Amino acid sequence: MEQERPAEALAAYRRSVQLYPRRFNGMLGAARAARALGDESLTRMFYGELLEVADGGTRQPALHEAQAYVSTGK
């Protein structure tokens, strides 16, 4: 994503999520890449899954990001 190639990033994150299901960073990256592509349904899906597995702690900013998107779509 730092190279501003969200389609490639999304493909890589989706592979990562398939290999390592329910890993926080994989789901967060997939959600952000889907969001950058404007794919609302995928963004909502990955953020929703992220919220299901999240335990809080030091990841609060990412959780707030996910909660805001899931509740408002923004």
Backbone as CSV, one residue per row, in Angstrom:
resi,resn,N_x,N_y,N_z,CA_x,CA_y,CA_z,C_x,C_y,C_z
1,MET,0.819,-1.191,0.000,0.000,0.000,0.000,0.863,1.255,0.000
2,GLU,2.034,1.177,0.580,2.899,2.348,0.591,3.308,2.742,-0.823
3,GLN,3.269,1.802,-1.735,3.635,2.093,-3.117,2.423,2.491,-3.939
4,GLU,1.306,2.668,-3.293,0.064,3.113,-3.931,-0.369,2.193,-5.067
5,ARG,-0.342,0.902,-4.788,-0.844,-0.108,-5.725,-1.845,-0.980,-4.973
6,PRO,-3.012,-0.419,-4.680,-3.959,-1.135,-3.826,-4.460,-2.451,-4.408
7,ALA,-4.565,-2.573,-5.717,-5.037,-3.836,-6.299,-4.041,-4.964,-6.015
8,GLU,-2.762,-4.668,-6.179,-1.734,-5.665,-5.889,-1.680,-5.957,-4.398
9,ALA,-1.823,-4.920,-3.600,-1.808,-5.104,-2.151,-2.977,-5.978,-1.709
10,LEU,-4.157,-5.714,-2.261,-5.324,-6.502,-1.882,-5.122,-7.970,-2.241
11,ALA,-4.594,-8.237,-3.410,-4.341,-9.628,-3.810,-3.375,-10.303,-2.841
12,ALA,-2.331,-9.601,-2.450,-1.353,-10.160,-1.516,-1.970,-10.378,-0.139
13,TYR,-2.747,-9.421,0.340,-3.384,-9.575,1.651,-4.422,-10.693,1.639
14,ARG,-5.137,-10.850,0.544,-6.120,-11.941,0.462,-5.414,-13.293,0.525
15,ARG,-4.269,-13.421,-0.139,-3.490,-14.662,-0.040,-3.030,-14.882,1.394
16,SER,-2.587,-13.819,2.026,-2.133,-13.908,3.407,-3.261,-14.360,4.331
17,VAL,-4.442,-13.793,4.134,-5.588,-14.147,4.975,-5.999,-15.600,4.731
18,GLN,-5.842,-16.083,3.505,-6.144,-17.490,3.226,-5.150,-18.413,3.921
19,LEU,-3.882,-18.037,3.896,-2.850,-18.860,4.528,-2.875,-18.758,6.048
20,TYR,-3.161,-17.579,6.547,-3.142,-17.313,7.986,-4.451,-16.643,8.391
21,PRO,-5.520,-17.410,8.452,-6.836,-16.824,8.736,-6.866,-16.100,10.080
22,ARG,-7.614,-15.033,10.092,-7.915,-14.285,11.309,-6.691,-13.606,11.934
23,ARG,-5.683,-13.333,11.123,-4.535,-12.567,11.618,-4.845,-11.091,11.467
24,PHE,-4.639,-10.366,12.540,-5.011,-8.961,12.627,-4.433,-8.136,11.484
25,ASN,-3.126,-8.191,11.305,-2.483,-7.336,10.300,-2.908,-7.677,8.877
26,GLY,-3.141,-8.937,8.600,-3.604,-9.330,7.275,-4.986,-8.777,6.971
27,MET,-5.885,-8.884,7.945,-7.242,-8.372,7.741,-7.263,-6.853,7.662
28,LEU,-6.440,-6.199,8.484,-6.372,-4.740,8.442,-5.837,-4.272,7.088
29,GLY,-4.778,-4.892,6.615,-4.225,-4.522,5.313,-5.207,-4.763,4.181
30,ALA,-5.916,-5.884,4.242,-6.912,-6.189,3.209,-8.035,-5.163,3.231
31,ALA,-8.484,-4.792,4.414,-9.555,-3.791,4.527,-9.097,-2.453,3.961
32,ARG,-7.898,-2.050,4.301,-7.395,-0.759,3.809,-7.193,-0.771,2.297
33,ALA,-6.709,-1.879,1.757,-6.519,-1.970,0.308,-7.869,-1.960,-0.405
34,ALA,-8.838,-2.700,0.124,-10.177,-2.716,-0.474,-10.803,-1.331,-0.418
35,ARG,-10.573,-0.641,0.686,-11.107,0.719,0.831,-10.478,1.655,-0.192
36,ALA,-9.173,1.516,-0.398,-8.481,2.362,-1.377,-9.003,2.115,-2.789
37,LEU,-9.475,0.908,-3.035,-10.045,0.571,-4.345,-11.515,0.966,-4.458
38,GLY,-12.106,1.364,-3.337,-13.517,1.742,-3.346,-14.465,0.557,-3.290
39,ASP,-13.971,-0.600,-2.856,-14.806,-1.802,-2.759,-15.431,-1.866,-1.367
40,GLU,-16.619,-1.287,-1.255,-17.271,-1.160,0.044,-17.589,-2.510,0.677
41,SER,-18.055,-3.465,-0.102,-18.441,-4.749,0.489,-17.234,-5.504,1.039
42,LEU,-16.127,-5.504,0.314,-14.917,-6.157,0.829,-14.356,-5.413,2.029
43,THR,-14.392,-4.099,1.975,-13.898,-3.306,3.099,-14.692,-3.638,4.349
44,ARG,-16.004,-3.634,4.227,-16.879,-3.935,5.363,-16.631,-5.363,5.872
45,MET,-16.445,-6.307,4.955,-16.207,-7.694,5.351,-14.915,-7.829,6.157
46,PHE,-13.819,-7.265,5.635,-12.543,-7.403,6.334,-12.527,-6.634,7.651
47,TYR,-13.086,-5.431,7.688,-13.159,-4.707,8.956,-14.045,-5.461,9.949
48,GLY,-15.138,-6.035,9.475,-16.019,-6.806,10.354,-15.307,-8.004,10.957
49,GLU,-14.555,-8.730,10.139,-13.786,-9.868,10.642,-12.720,-9.409,11.624
50,LEU,-12.115,-8.284,11.327,-11.099,-7.728,12.211,-11.690,-7.454,13.592
51,LEU,-12.874,-6.877,13.627,-13.517,-6.576,14.901,-13.874,-7.847,15.667
52,GLU,-14.171,-8.920,14.960,-14.504,-10.186,15.617,-13.311,-10.789,16.348
53,VAL,-12.113,-10.636,15.803,-10.943,-11.279,16.398,-10.128,-10.346,17.287
54,ALA,-10.422,-9.074,17.246,-9.601,-8.091,17.958,-9.736,-8.246,19.463
55,ASP,-8.623,-8.010,20.127,-8.615,-8.068,21.580,-8.342,-6.712,22.221
56,GLY,-8.272,-5.684,21.416,-8.025,-4.345,21.962,-6.544,-4.118,22.171
57,GLY,-6.191,-3.705,23.352,-4.795,-3.477,23.674,-4.194,-2.342,22.875
58,THR,-3.019,-2.581,22.326,-2.279,-1.532,21.629,-2.818,-1.252,20.236
59,ARG,-3.814,-1.981,19.817,-4.336,-1.823,18.456,-5.587,-0.956,18.403
60,GLN,-5.803,-0.168,19.421,-7.008,0.648,19.488,-7.220,1.559,18.282
61,PRO,-6.217,2.265,17.773,-6.475,3.134,16.613,-7.039,2.366,15.413
62,ALA,-6.505,1.198,15.136,-7.013,0.395,14.017,-8.426,-0.086,14.292
63,LEU,-8.725,-0.397,15.542,-10.076,-0.845,15.883,-11.078,0.286,15.745
64,HIS,-10.691,1.481,16.135,-11.582,2.637,15.959,-11.838,2.884,14.472
65,GLU,-10.796,2.739,13.673,-10.927,2.879,12.218,-11.944,1.864,11.683
66,ALA,-11.813,0.616,12.115,-12.720,-0.440,11.661,-14.148,-0.194,12.135
67,GLN,-14.307,0.173,13.408,-15.649,0.427,13.948,-16.325,1.578,13.227
68,ALA,-15.579,2.627,12.952,-16.149,3.785,12.264,-16.620,3.400,10.871
69,TYR,-15.831,2.605,10.163,-16.230,2.232,8.804,-17.447,1.323,8.826
70,VAL,-17.435,0.340,9.699,-18.548,-0.604,9.748,-19.844,0.106,10.127
71,SER,-19.758,1.079,11.036,-20.984,1.747,11.481,-21.450,2.851,10.535
72,THR,-20.527,3.509,9.828,-20.930,4.638,8.982,-20.585,4.467,7.511
73,GLY,-19.701,3.531,7.203,-19.260,3.366,5.823,-18.252,4.410,5.397
74,LYS,-17.628,5.068,6.368,-16.630,6.110,6.069,-15.375,5.880,6.870
